[in-house]
Amino acid sequence: MEEKMDIEKGKTEVNVAIGAEEGGIHQQQLVVFKLGGEEFGVNISQVREIIRKGDITVVPNAAEFVRGVINLRGQITTVIDLRRRLGLPDKEDGDAQQERVIVVEVGKNTVGMDVDAVTEVTYLSESDIDEVPAMIKQKIGTEYLKGVGKLPNRLLILIDLKRVLDSDGIEVIA
């Protein structure tokens, strides 16, 4: 596996084998990021790049979870506030230097997701993924979650990007 993270330049490049097999066990490779005090993960196969949060142009009358648009090398890209989309409380003061936009591709849509920080790229075995516990279901709309991943010292909430950007989300963004 070859991995290069260059947060200082504002992007991340990752060259890896997706869905690697280790000892016959299928593994997912995830990009791990923070929203509030929680860690979330999305499948790296859907991540196009990670950029520093820059100026975002607000679009009047957009859905409440749409932050606005950015010019990403000539392509106008919608940026959503993932915190609002998931129903999490607004951000308190934090480290603006760590904020990133994860540019993802779901179907034919390219969308940026505003997150507090991107922390790592990791593997997670399919056998280490459980259903979403009832306590989390009360806090976040479970329709956007795939499950909870168990890592040695912590848990990751796994996001289903297709559902986050599906139905009313895709229509508003497109």
Buried (B, 14 or more C-beta within 10 A) or exposed (E): EEEEEEBEEBBBEBEBEEBEEEEEEEBBBBBBBBBBEBBBBBBBBBBBBBBBBEEBEEBEEBBEBBBBBBEBEEEEBBBBBBBBBBEBEEBEEEEEEBBBBBBBBBEEBBBBBBBBBBBEBBBBBEEBBEEBEEEBEEEBEBEBBBBBBBBEEEBBBBBBBBBBBBEEBBEBBE
